[in-house]
Amino acid sequence: MPADHHAPHAALRLAQDLIRCPSVTPEDRGALDVVADALRQAGFTIERPVFAEPGFPDTPNLFARLGDRSPCLVFAGHTDVVPAGEGAWRHDPFEGAVVDGMLYGRGAADMKGGIACMLAATLAFLVDRGPDFPGSIAFLITGDEEGPAVNGTVKLLDWARARGERFDHCVLGEPTNPGRLGEMIKIGRRGSLTGKLTVLGRQGHVAYPYKAENPIPGLLRLASALVAEPLDGGTAHFDASNLEFTTIDVGNPATNVIPATARATFNVRFNDDWTAESLGAEIRRRLEQAAGNAVRFSLDLQPSNAPAFLTRPDGFVDLVSEAIRAETGLTPVLSTTGGTSDARFIKDFCPVIEFGLVGETMHQTDECVAVADLERLTAIYERVLKAYFPVS
C-alpha cells in the first residue's frame, strides 16, 4: 500500500482528489476511480455496477468489500455533488484549495470530505491491524444522491442482496454536525410526503359572481383546515410533524375574471407516528370534513420513497458515541432532524447511523471544512473500526 494513503493528512489529499473531479450529479468525472484506487490497493474487491431506468440518467456506483466473515461494517456515501451555483466563489469550486486551515470546494462538506475520512481511517486501520481482523468492511458509494436517487443506493442495495451480501451495521458519512464536529449523530430521519391540492370552480366575470364559482375561498378554507390543528405532539426521538405549503397558484393574469381552478402544493415532514399511508388518510379526512358539500376538490399525494425511520439507541450507537467523545470531548446528541438521506434505503438492510463533518456550508458558495476536522473525523472512524473489530 503506498505510504501516502496512511501518512498524516491522507484524508486531506483524498478529499482534494475527490473535489478535483467535477462530479455534478449525474456525472462522475473520475470520482469513483479515486475511491476504487485507494481501496483496491488495500486489498478490497471492487465492483462498479451501473444502473439504468428509462427517463433517468444512467448512474455509476461502487461496491467494495474486504473479508467474508461476519460482522460486516459498511461505510456509505455519495460522490455526486450539487452544481457550483451562480454565486462568485473565492476559490475555484473544483480546485480543492486550502486557505487558512480550511479546505474549499464543492463537496468538501457534502460529502467528499466524509468519504475521504472513511477511506483514510480504513487504510490506517488495515496498516495497524492487517487484513486478518474478525469480520468484514464494505463500502457502498453512489453517484446518485443529489439527483433523483433512482439509480443509486436503492438499486445498489438490491444488487448486493441478490448477490448474497449481508451487512450488520452501517455508518453513513453525511455532514450531520451543525457547528462543531462531535455535536450530533443522526439515528433516524423524518419522512417526507408531498401533496397537490386542486379546488374546482367555474370561470366567470367578476361583475356577475352569481354566474361563476370562485375556487379561491374554497382553497383557503381547505388549506386552513390542514394547518388548524397539529398533526401530532412529537415522539420520543422526533419533533412534531409539520405541514408546510410551498406554493399557492391560480394562474390568472386577468383582474376581471373569476378563475376556474386554484391549486396549492404542500410538503409534510412526518415522524414515526405516521406512515405515508396513514398520514395520507388523515389529510384526506381533514379535507373532506372541511369541504363538506360546498367545495369541490381533488388531491394528488405523490408516492413517497422517504418514510420516517429510527435506529434505536443500542450498543452500536454507544460505540460510535464513545469514539466521538474520545476524540472531541463532546457527547453527541442523538438526532432525527434534517431532510432525507440515503439512510432511508439502508435501514431496510441493517441498522444505520449518520455521522460526518460540519454541514454549515453544504450546498453554499465557498463550501468548506476545517482540515483539522478531516483529521479528527478520520480518527473517530478509525476508533469505530477498532472498537467494532476488537483484538481477541
N, C-alpha and C positions, 0 to 999 in steps of 0.2 A: 504494500500500500504506500503510495507517495507520501513523503513526510508532510507536505503542505496541507494534507487533509486532516491531520490531527495535531498540528502545531498550534500555538496560540493564534487567535484571530482567524481560525479556519471558518467560523460562521460568517465573519465579515466578508471573506473572499468568496465564499459560496453565494452569499446574498448579492454581492456585486455581480458575479457571473450571471445570476438569475435575472437581476434587474436589467442587465445589458441585452437581454433577449426581449424585444418589444412584443410580448405575448398578450396583446389586447384581444380579449375574447372575440371570436373563437380561434384566433391564430395562436400557434405555438412558438414559432420562430426560434426553436432550439432550446427552450426552457426545460423540457423533459429530458433532453440529452444531457443537460448539466446534472440532473438528478440521477439518471441512469449511469453516467460515467462514474460518479462518486460511489454509488452502491455496487456497481459491477466490480470495481477494484477491491472492494471489501468482501467479495465472495457471494454477493446476492445473486439469485436467479432473477432475471428481468424479463417481463412480458410487456408488450406495448399494444394492447388492443385498441382499435379504432372503431367507434360505434357510429351508426348512421340511422337516420329516420327521415322519411320524406317531409320536406318543409323546414328542416333544421340542418345547420351545418354539421358535417362530419367532424367528430371530435376525437383527438388522440388522448390516450390515458396511459397510466403506468401502474403496474403491479410488480412489486419486488418482495422476495421472501428469502430469509436465511434461516435454515433449520427446518426440521419436520416433526418436532416434538411439541407437546403442549406444556405450559400455556403459550399462547401466541399473543404478543402485544403488537398492536397496529398503530402506526403513525399515519395520519391522514391529512390531506390538504389540497390546495389547488394552485397551479402556476399561472392561470389566466388572470388578467387584471382589467380594470375598467380603463377607458381611454384617458389620456393625459388631461383632456379638457381644454377649455379655451382661455383659461387664465394664464398669466405670464409666470413661468417657473424661474426662480433664481438660479437653478441648476437644471441641466438637461434631464428630463424625467427618465431617460433610459441610459444614463451615464454611470450611476452608482457613485456619485461624488461623496466624499467625506469631508465635512467642514465643521470645525469646532466640536468635534466629537459626535456629530450627527451624520447618519447615512441617509442621503436623499435619493428618492426615485420612486416611480410608480410601482407599487407592490412592496415597498420597504416594510410597511406595517401589515398590509393585507394582500397576500400573506407569504411572500417570498422570503422575508426575513425569518418567519417562523419555520418554514421548510428548511432553510439553511441551518437553523439551530438544531432541528431534528436530525439532519444529516451529520452535522459536526458531532453531536452528542453520541450518535450511534457509532460513528467511526472511532471516537475516543474510547467508548465502552469496549469495542472489539479489540483495540490495541491493548487495553488494560487486562481484559478477561480472556481474550482469544475466542475462536469460533465455537468452542465446546462449552456453551452455557446451557443451563437446564430449561430449554424452551426454544421459541422462535420469535423472530422480529419480522414484521411485514410493513410495507409502505403502500398506501392507496393514494395515488396522486392523480387528479383530474385536470383537464383543461376546460371544463365547462361548469364553473360555479357562478361566475359573474354573469353568465349568459342565461339561456333558458333552463339549464340544468336538466336537460332531457337525455343527452348522450354522454353524461359524465358519471358521477358516483353511483347513481341508482343502477345504471346498467353494468358498471364495473363490479358492483357487489353481486348482482345476479350472475355475471360471468364467473366470478370467483366461487360462488356457491355451486354452480354447475360443475365446476372442476373438483369439488370436494373440499374446498378450503374452509377451515373453521377458525374463528377468531374468538379470543377470550375477553379482551378489553381494548379500547381504542382511545388515543389522545388525538384530538383534532386541534391543529395549531392556529385557529382563528385568533385575531387580536382581541382578547377578552378584557384587558385591563383598562379602566377609564383614564387613569392619570399616572399611576405608578405600577411598575412590574411587581406582581405578587398580591395585588389587591383582590382579584376576583377569579374564580373558576366558574364556568357555566356548566351546570349539571342538568340543564334542560332548556327548552325553548317554548315560547308560546306558539300556538297555531295561528294560521292566517286564513281568512275566508273573505272573498270579495263578492259583493252583490251589486247588481244593476237593477234599479227600480224605475219603472216607467208608469206614469199616470196618463190615462187616456181621456181626452176631452173632445170637443167639437169646435172647429175653427169658425170664427165669425167676426163681424165688425164690432169694435168696442162701443159704438153708439147704440147697438142693438144686442145687449148682452143676453136677453131672453131667447135669442135665436142661436146662441152659442153655449158652450160648456167649457169654462176656463179650468184647465188642469192644474194651474199653479197653486191655488189654495188647497187642493187635494194633496198635492205633493208635499206641501209644508205640513199638512196635517199628519201624513204618514211618517215623514221624517221626524217630526216631533215625537211621535209615538215610539219610535225606535230608540230615542235617547232619553225619554222621560224618566225611566227607571233604570238603575244599574243592572247589568246582566248578572252580576254576582258580587260578592264581597271579597273575592280573593281566596286563595287556599294556602296550605301550609308553606308551600315553596313558590307560589306565584302571586303576583299582583292581581288586582281585579281586571277582568276582561274589559276592553274598551272598543267601542264602535265609533269610527270617525268618518264623516262624509268628506270625500275628496273632490267632488265636483257636483254642481247642480247646473243644468243646462236646459234652456228652452229653444235656443237656436232661432230666435225670432228677430229679424232686423227691422221689422215694421213697428211703429208706435201706435197704430190704429187697428191692429189685428189681434184678436184673441187666438193664441196658438192652439194647435190640435193635441200636442203632447208636451209633457215635461219629464225630464229624466234626472236621475241622481245616481251617483256611484258611491259606495261606501266600502270600507275595509274594517274587519274585526280582527283584533289580536286577542286570542282567547286562551284561557288557562285550562288545566286538566279537569275542571268541572264539566267540560264540554267535549264532544266530538263534532266534526263538521256537520254530521247528520242531525244531532240533537240541537246544535246551535241554529242550523237552518230551519228546523221545525219551530223553534222559539221565535225566530224572526218572522216567519210566516204567520204565526199566531198573533203576534202584536200588530202586524199589518192588517190582517183580516178583521181583527177586533176594531181597529181604528177606522177602517174603511166602511164597515157596515154595508149598507146598500147605497151609500152616497158617492163612493169613489171607486172608479174602475181602474185597476192597476194590473201590471204583470211584474214578476220578479224573476231575474236570472241569477242564480247562485252559481258562480263559476266553480268547476271541480277543484278541490283543494288537494295539493300534494304536500301540505305543510300542517300536520297535526301537532297538537301540543304533546310534549313528552317529558319524562323526568327520569334521570338516573338517580335512584335513591342513594343517599349517602351510605357508604359501606367501607369495607377495608381498602378498596382500590382508591376511592375518593380520599380517604385518610392518608394513604401512601403518597398521593400527589400533593396533598396539602402539606404534609410534613417535609417533602422535598422543597417546596416553596418557602416554608418557614426557615428551613436550614440555610437557604441561600440569601433570603431577603430580610428575614426578621419579621415578616408580616404574616398574619393569619388571614388567609383569603376568605372573602365572603363567598358563600355558595349561592349563585345567582341563576335566574332563569330569564333575565331581561334581554332586550335587544330584538333584532329581527330574526329571520330564519337563517339556517345554515345547512350544510350537508349532513350534519349530525342527525337530522330528521330521517335520513335514509339509513345511516349506520346503526341507529338504535334498534332496528329490527334484526340485526345480526349479532350484536354484543353490546354490553354497557359502554357508553361513550361519554367522555367529558371533554370540555374545550378549555384550553389554556394556551395563550400565546403572548404576543407583545402588547404594548400600549397602543390602543387604536385611535388616539385622539386626532390624528391627521389622515386616517384612511379615507380614500376617495377624494381627498382635497388636493389643491395645488400645493406643491412643496411637501408632499407626503414624506415623512422621515421617521427614523427611530434612532435612539441613542445606541452608539456602538457598545457602550458598557452594558446595555440591556441585552444585546445579542449574546454577549459573553455570559451574562447571568442566566439567561434562558437556556443556553446550551448546558450550563452546569446543572440547572434544575432538571432538564430532560435526562442528563446522564445519571443524576441521583435516582430518578424514577426507574431507569433501566437497572441500576444496581440493586435497588430495593425489590424490584419485581422479579429479578433473577438472582436470588441470594446465593452466596457461596455455600455449598453443602458441607 
